[in-house]
Each structure stands twice: as structure tokens, then as C-alpha cells.
Amino acid sequence: MSEFDPHKLTVNLLTPATFAQPVEGRKYTLTHSDITGQLFLDIGYMYNMQAVNPQMRDEVLAEWKKDVNGHLTLAGTAYVDGGEYSSSTAGIRFNIFMKEIDTAISGIVYGDRPFYARYHFFLMHRFLSITCQTILSIVKCSTTVHRVSIYHK
């Protein structure tokens, strides 16, 4: 992934979702091609698990849901390891996810910019909490969403 390039982003809106609905429960499935660097974003009421490569498991899944205080927050997961990788490989995968998380977030926000133009207040002081799932531990990695411009050129 590396640096976000909006020209390498393909967005698929899964009906009945629109760029206005749903708000709570809005789900993002972000996958990519290691060969072309292309990002693929599916937006809908459900995750697009058909887009997930079961051998690679390098997707980012995110969802708008309420936190313990009842505030909507964008929370996501990145699968690192479930025991199928050595600890060395799991560590490498974790480091790659940490390096690429800003690109993933940029893809999600930029790809859904009509939604964020309508609900621009979601980009103010919001955080995307990504949980990197590994058999060794579960690590929370948070980054601010409002750093992403919906008007990327």
C-alpha cells in the first residue's frame, strides 16, 4: 500500500447501502493487490468476505458503531495471526499493518467522501481504533481520522 494514491482506489457500494445510509453499522472492507498497489473498498451493511483472500488475510475491516458512552466511532480490525504463522512471520505482518494503517484509513475515508461530506462532523475529533488480532496478543492501534482530507487532489 504505502502512500495513499486516490487513483489506485476502487470503491464498490454494496446495495442497499447508499452514500447516506447506514450510519450506525456502516461497514468497510478494504483489500489490496500486492502486485498493482490497487486498493479495493467495499461499503455496505455487511462486510464483503468474498473479497477477502483466505490465504493472505491482509484486509482491514471497519465499522461505525457506538462506544461505551453511546458515541459513534469508527472501529476496525486487521488480522495478523491466528496461529498459522511463526512468531517471526506474525511480527513482520504486524509491522506491515502498523506501517500501512494510515494508507488504509485514507482509503476508507477518501473512498466514502460523499458520506463524510454529508456527515462531516464524523471527521472532527474522531478516532479509528484498529485491533490487530494475533494469537500472541491483541494490540490496539489508534490513529486520528480527521487528518484525512476528503478533498484529496
C-alpha positions in Angstrom: 0.0 0.0 0.0 2.4 2.7 1.2 1.4 6.3 0.3 -2.3 6.8 -0.5 -3.0 7.4 -4.2 -6.7 8.1 -4.9 -6.2 7.0 -8.5 -5.5 3.4 -7.3 -8.7 3.2 -5.2 -11.7 1.3 -6.5 -15.0 1.8 -4.5 -17.9 -0.6 -4.5 -21.1 0.4 -2.8 -23.0 -2.7 -1.7 -26.7 -2.2 -2.1 -28.9 -1.4 -0.3 -26.3 0.9 1.3 -26.0 4.4 -0.1 -23.6 7.3 0.4 -26.1 8.5 3.1 -27.1 5.2 4.8 -26.5 3.3 7.0 -24.7 5.4 9.6 -24.5 3.1 12.6 -23.4 -0.3 11.4 -21.8 1.1 8.2 -19.1 -1.4 7.3 -15.9 -1.2 5.2 -13.9 -4.0 3.7 -10.6 -2.8 2.4 -8.4 -5.2 0.4 -5.5 -4.6 -1.9 -3.3 -6.1 -4.6 0.4 -6.6 -3.8 1.1 -6.6 -7.5 -0.6 -3.4 -8.6 -0.9 -1.5 -5.4 -4.6 -1.1 -6.1 -6.9 -0.6 -3.1 -10.4 -2.1 -3.2 -13.0 -0.6 -0.8 -16.5 -2.2 -0.3 -19.0 -0.2 1.7 -22.2 -1.7 3.0 -24.4 -3.1 5.7 -22.2 -6.2 5.8 -18.5 -6.9 5.2 -17.7 -8.3 1.8 -16.0 -11.5 2.9 -15.9 -12.7 -0.7 -13.2 -10.0 -1.3 -11.0 -11.4 1.5 -8.2 -13.7 0.4 -8.3 -16.6 3.0 -4.6 -17.4 2.4 -3.3 -13.8 2.8 -5.8 -12.4 5.4 -4.4 -8.9 4.8 -7.7 -7.0 4.8 -8.8 -4.2 7.1 -12.4 -4.3 8.3 -14.0 -1.3 9.9 -17.5 -0.3 11.2 -19.2 2.8 12.6 -20.6 1.7 15.9 -21.4 3.1 19.3 -18.8 3.1 22.0 -19.5 2.6 25.7 -20.6 6.2 26.0 -23.0 5.9 23.1 -20.9 7.9 20.7 -20.4 6.7 17.2 -16.8 5.7 16.5 -15.1 4.0 13.6 -13.6 0.7 14.9 -11.8 -1.8 12.8 -9.7 -5.0 12.8 -6.7 -6.2 10.9 -6.0 -9.9 11.1 -2.3 -10.6 11.9 -2.2 -14.2 13.1 -4.3 -17.0 14.4 -1.6 -19.5 15.0 -0.9 -20.3 11.3 2.3 -18.2 11.2 5.5 -18.4 13.0 6.1 -15.7 15.7 8.7 -14.2 13.3 6.2 -14.0 10.4 3.4 -12.7 12.7 5.8 -10.0 13.8 6.6 -9.0 10.2 2.8 -8.9 9.4 2.2 -6.8 12.5 4.9 -4.3 11.5 3.5 -4.1 7.9 0.0 -3.4 9.2 1.4 -0.7 11.5 3.3 0.9 8.6 0.3 0.8 6.3 -2.6 1.7 8.6 -2.6 5.4 7.6 -2.9 4.4 4.0 -5.8 2.1 4.8 -7.6 4.8 6.8 -7.1 7.3 4.0 -8.6 4.8 1.5 -11.7 4.3 3.7 -12.3 8.0 4.3 -11.5 9.1 0.8 -13.5 6.3 -0.8 -16.6 7.3 1.2 -16.2 11.0 0.8 -19.8 11.6 -0.2 -20.8 10.1 3.1 -18.3 12.2 5.0 -19.3 15.4 3.1 -22.8 14.7 4.4 -21.7 13.8 7.9 -18.5 16.0 8.1 -18.7 16.1 11.9 -17.6 12.4 12.0 -14.2 13.6 10.8 -13.8 16.0 13.7 -12.0 14.6 16.8 -12.9 11.0 15.8 -10.5 8.1 16.1 -10.3 4.9 14.2 -9.4 2.1 16.5 -7.8 -0.8 14.7 -7.4 -4.0 16.7 -4.5 -6.1 15.3 -5.6 -9.7 16.0 -2.8 -12.2 16.7 -2.6 -15.4 18.7 0.3 -13.8 20.8 -1.7 -10.7 21.8 -4.4 -8.3 20.8 -3.0 -4.8 20.2 -5.0 -1.6 19.9 -3.6 0.8 17.4 -5.4 4.1 17.2 -4.9 6.9 14.8 -6.9 10.1 14.1 -9.3 10.1 11.2 -9.6 13.8 10.9 -6.1 14.1 9.4 -7.5 12.7 6.1 -8.8 15.2 3.7 -12.0 14.2 1.8 -10.9 16.7 -0.9 -7.7 14.9 -1.8 -6.3 16.1 -5.2 
